[in-house]
Amino acid sequence: MDLSVTTQTIRNALRKSGLKAAVKQKKPFLSKAHQRRRLEFALEHQHWTLDDWSRVVWSDETKINRLGSDGRAWVWKKPGSALREQHISGTVKFGGGSLMVWGCMTPRGVGYMCKIDGRMDAELYTSILQDEFLATAEFYGLERANLIFQQDNDPKHTSLKASKWFKQNHINVLKWPAQSPDLNPIEHLWQHLKWQLNAYEVPAAGIHELWDRVQMEWERIPMEVCRNLIESMPRRIEAVIKAKGAQTKYSETCLRVWGLLTTKTHTKRQGIPSDNR
């Protein structure tokens, strides 16, 4: 039987069956080996309490675009009304520029941040550890013998030079499973920061102004945001176990839904400066 079926007919049939279209989410690829190591990590840490997780200093790097984030931005607009400047996210043909930053967070608040100029190698990374990380530990009165440092498996993080630095400075490093941003609460702190930057009606005029804004918004992040994210760790661990190491619900796009972030954003913290690298 030779039948011709339109795509609209197929869509209608799918809707009648209870299905609906959704944006396909982009997440790190997880091989069977990745899933096994994620599950092993979750099982090893399933009995950690909030006090245990509060010993961890979380670290990461991120890229911040001058013209908006890598995600969607929403505005309110009356039906049929004309577009205004605040309704539009401007784009340029060859990009608007961006900067790379390194930062860390603790249950007591955000740590020291620095801007990375050029390519970060093991030499620069250990310099950041020596300055920004240790300064954060000193600022919050964290004893090296008790704290645990978290980083992902980027080659510069696991390099011989970095490993030697951790050993010489008596820093315990959390053994982290690859391809696991959904387990790392600082990934979602970056999203919070980018939401605040996207709230400006006018984009930064240049990279220098963007850096000024980044530093200001970073210092404004209240302790409650960091604490809420870190306190989600038992639930994240439970989700990985339930998924048997596969992807979990803790994607970057659902933080408000899961109640991981607060809306209070204007508590000023003194003494946490940012630096250029």
C-alpha positions as CSV (number, residue, x, y, z in Angstrom):
1,M,0.0,0.0,0.0
2,D,1.5,3.3,-1.1
3,L,0.5,6.0,1.4
4,S,1.6,9.6,1.7
5,V,1.6,11.1,5.2
6,T,2.5,14.7,5.9
7,T,4.7,15.8,8.8
8,Q,1.7,17.7,10.3
9,T,-0.3,14.5,10.4
10,I,2.5,12.8,12.3
11,R,2.7,15.7,14.7
12,N,-1.1,15.5,15.3
13,A,-0.9,11.8,16.0
14,L,1.9,12.2,18.4
15,R,0.0,15.0,20.3
16,K,-3.1,12.8,20.5
17,S,-1.0,10.0,22.1
18,G,0.0,12.4,24.9
19,L,3.4,13.4,23.6
20,K,4.6,17.0,23.2
21,A,7.6,18.6,21.6
22,A,10.5,19.7,23.8
23,V,13.9,21.2,23.2
24,K,16.6,18.5,23.2
25,Q,19.0,19.3,26.0
26,K,22.7,19.3,25.5
27,K,24.5,17.3,28.2
28,P,28.0,15.7,28.4
29,F,28.2,12.3,26.7
30,L,28.3,9.5,29.2
31,S,29.9,6.2,28.2
32,K,29.4,3.0,30.1
33,A,32.7,3.7,31.9
34,H,31.6,7.2,32.8
35,Q,28.4,5.9,34.2
36,R,30.1,3.2,36.2
37,R,32.6,5.7,37.8
38,R,29.8,8.2,38.5
39,L,27.8,5.4,40.3
40,E,30.9,4.3,42.2
41,F,31.5,7.9,43.3
42,A,27.9,8.3,44.4
43,L,27.9,5.0,46.4
44,E,31.2,6.0,48.1
45,H,29.7,9.3,49.2
46,Q,26.1,8.4,49.8
47,H,26.5,8.6,53.6
48,W,28.3,12.0,53.6
49,T,26.4,14.5,55.7
50,L,26.0,18.2,55.1
51,D,28.8,18.7,57.5
52,D,31.0,16.5,55.3
53,W,30.1,18.4,52.2
54,S,30.6,21.7,53.9
55,R,34.4,20.9,54.1
56,V,34.6,21.1,50.3
57,V,35.9,24.1,48.5
58,W,34.4,24.0,45.0
59,S,36.3,25.4,42.0
60,D,35.8,25.8,38.3
61,E,36.5,28.0,35.2
62,T,33.8,29.5,33.0
63,K,33.4,31.7,29.9
64,I,31.3,34.8,30.1
65,N,30.1,36.5,26.9
66,R,29.8,40.2,26.6
67,L,26.6,40.0,24.6
68,G,24.5,37.7,26.6
69,S,24.9,34.1,27.9
70,D,24.9,30.9,25.9
71,G,21.3,30.3,26.9
72,R,17.9,31.9,26.4
73,A,16.8,35.2,27.8
74,W,13.1,36.0,28.4
75,V,11.2,39.4,28.4
76,W,7.6,40.4,29.1
77,K,5.8,42.1,26.2
78,K,2.2,42.8,25.4
79,P,0.8,41.0,22.4
80,G,0.9,43.1,19.2
81,S,3.1,45.8,20.8
82,A,6.2,47.1,19.0
83,L,9.6,45.8,19.9
84,R,11.7,48.0,22.1
85,E,15.5,48.0,22.7
86,Q,15.1,46.0,26.0
87,H,13.2,43.3,24.1
88,I,16.2,42.5,21.9
89,S,19.5,40.8,22.6
90,G,22.0,42.3,20.1
91,T,24.3,40.1,18.1
92,V,27.3,40.8,16.0
93,K,28.7,38.8,13.1
94,F,32.0,37.8,14.6
95,G,30.9,37.6,18.3
96,G,30.9,40.3,21.0
97,G,33.9,39.1,22.9
98,S,34.2,37.1,26.1
99,L,36.4,36.5,29.1
100,M,37.4,33.4,31.1
101,V,37.4,33.4,34.9
102,W,38.4,31.1,37.7
103,G,36.5,31.1,40.9
104,C,35.6,29.0,44.0
105,M,32.9,28.8,46.6
106,T,32.5,27.6,50.2
107,P,29.4,27.3,52.4
108,R,30.4,30.6,53.9
109,G,30.3,32.4,50.5
110,V,32.1,32.9,47.3
111,G,35.9,32.8,47.3
112,Y,38.4,34.9,45.4
113,M,38.0,35.1,41.6
114,C,40.5,35.9,38.8
115,K,40.3,36.7,35.1
116,I,42.4,34.5,32.9
117,D,44.2,36.2,30.0
118,G,45.3,33.9,27.3
119,R,45.7,30.1,27.7
120,M,45.7,28.6,31.2
121,D,48.4,25.9,31.6
122,A,49.6,24.0,34.7
123,E,52.0,26.8,35.6
124,L,49.2,29.4,35.7
125,Y,46.8,27.1,37.4
126,T,49.2,26.4,40.3
127,S,49.7,30.2,40.6
128,I,46.0,30.6,41.0
129,L,45.9,27.8,43.6
130,Q,48.8,29.5,45.5
131,D,47.1,33.0,45.4
132,E,43.3,32.9,45.0
133,F,42.6,29.5,46.6
134,L,44.8,29.9,49.6
135,A,43.6,33.4,50.1
136,T,40.0,32.1,50.1
137,A,40.9,29.5,52.8
138,E,42.6,32.2,54.9
139,F,39.8,34.7,54.5
140,Y,37.2,32.2,55.8
141,G,39.6,30.7,58.4
142,L,39.6,27.2,56.8
143,E,42.2,24.8,58.1
144,R,44.1,23.0,55.4
145,A,44.0,19.7,57.3
146,N,40.2,19.8,57.3
147,L,39.3,21.2,53.9
148,I,38.8,19.2,50.7
149,F,39.4,20.8,47.3
150,Q,37.2,19.9,44.4
151,Q,38.2,20.3,40.7
152,D,37.3,18.6,37.5
153,N,39.6,16.3,35.5
154,D,41.0,18.9,33.1
155,P,44.6,18.0,32.2
156,K,46.0,21.1,33.8
157,H,44.2,20.3,37.1
158,T,45.5,16.7,37.2
159,S,49.0,17.6,35.9
160,L,52.2,16.5,37.7
161,K,52.9,20.1,38.6
162,A,49.4,20.6,40.2
163,S,49.5,17.2,41.9
164,K,52.9,18.1,43.4
165,W,51.5,21.5,44.6
166,F,48.6,19.8,46.4
167,K,51.0,17.4,48.1
168,Q,53.5,20.1,49.2
169,N,50.6,22.2,50.6
170,H,48.9,19.2,52.3
171,I,45.6,19.7,50.5
172,N,43.2,16.8,50.1
173,V,41.7,16.7,46.6
174,L,38.3,15.1,46.0
175,K,38.5,12.3,43.5
176,W,36.0,13.5,40.9
177,P,34.2,11.4,38.2
178,A,34.6,12.7,34.6
179,Q,31.6,14.2,32.7
180,S,29.8,15.2,35.9
181,P,28.8,18.9,35.8
182,D,25.4,17.9,37.2
183,L,27.1,16.8,40.4
184,N,29.1,20.0,40.8
185,P,27.1,22.8,42.5
186,I,29.5,25.6,41.3
187,E,28.4,25.0,37.7
188,H,25.1,26.3,38.9
189,L,26.7,29.2,40.7
190,W,28.0,30.3,37.3
191,Q,24.5,30.2,36.0
192,H,23.3,32.4,38.8
193,L,26.1,34.9,38.1
194,K,25.2,35.0,34.4
195,W,21.6,35.6,35.1
196,Q,22.6,38.6,37.1
197,L,24.8,39.9,34.2
198,N,22.0,39.3,31.7
199,A,19.7,41.5,33.8
200,Y,21.5,44.6,32.7
201,E,19.4,46.5,30.1
202,V,22.4,47.6,28.2
203,P,25.3,45.3,27.3
204,A,28.8,46.1,28.6
205,A,30.5,48.5,26.2
206,G,33.7,46.4,26.2
207,I,35.6,43.6,28.0
208,H,36.9,46.0,30.7
209,E,33.3,47.0,31.6
210,L,32.2,43.4,31.5
211,W,35.0,42.5,34.0
212,D,33.9,45.3,36.2
213,R,30.3,44.0,36.2
214,V,31.5,40.4,36.8
215,Q,33.5,41.5,39.9
216,M,30.6,43.5,41.3
217,E,28.0,40.8,40.8
218,W,30.3,38.1,42.2
219,E,30.8,40.1,45.4
220,R,27.0,40.6,45.7
221,I,26.3,36.8,45.7
222,P,25.0,36.1,49.2
223,M,26.1,33.3,51.4
224,E,22.6,31.7,51.2
225,V,23.1,31.0,47.4
226,C,26.3,29.0,48.0
227,R,24.9,27.2,51.0
228,N,21.7,26.2,49.2
229,L,23.7,24.8,46.3
230,I,26.1,22.8,48.5
231,E,23.2,21.5,50.6
232,S,21.8,19.9,47.4
233,M,24.7,17.5,47.3
234,P,23.0,14.6,49.1
235,R,20.1,14.9,46.7
236,R,22.4,15.0,43.7
237,I,24.2,11.9,45.0
238,E,20.8,10.1,45.5
239,A,19.8,11.1,41.9
240,V,23.0,9.6,40.4
241,I,22.4,6.3,42.3
242,K,18.8,6.2,41.2
243,A,19.9,6.8,37.6
244,K,22.6,4.1,38.0
245,G,25.2,6.7,36.9
246,A,23.3,8.1,34.0
247,Q,22.3,11.8,33.6
248,T,20.2,13.3,36.4
249,K,17.6,16.1,36.6
250,Y,20.2,18.6,37.9
251,S,20.8,20.3,34.5
252,E,21.6,24.0,34.3
253,T,18.2,24.9,33.1
254,C,16.1,23.6,36.0
255,L,17.7,25.3,39.1
256,R,14.8,27.6,39.8
257,V,12.4,24.6,39.5
258,W,14.3,22.5,42.0
259,G,14.7,25.5,44.4
260,L,18.5,25.5,44.4
261,L,18.9,29.2,44.1
262,T,17.4,32.0,46.1
263,T,16.3,35.3,44.6
264,K,18.1,37.5,47.2
265,T,21.1,38.9,45.4
266,H,22.2,42.1,47.0
267,T,24.0,41.2,50.2
268,K,27.4,42.9,49.9
269,R,30.4,41.0,51.1
270,Q,33.5,43.0,51.9
271,G,37.0,41.7,51.4
272,I,36.7,39.3,48.5
273,P,38.5,41.1,45.6
274,S,39.0,39.8,42.1
275,D,42.2,39.6,40.2
276,N,43.6,39.6,36.7
277,R,45.8,36.7,35.4
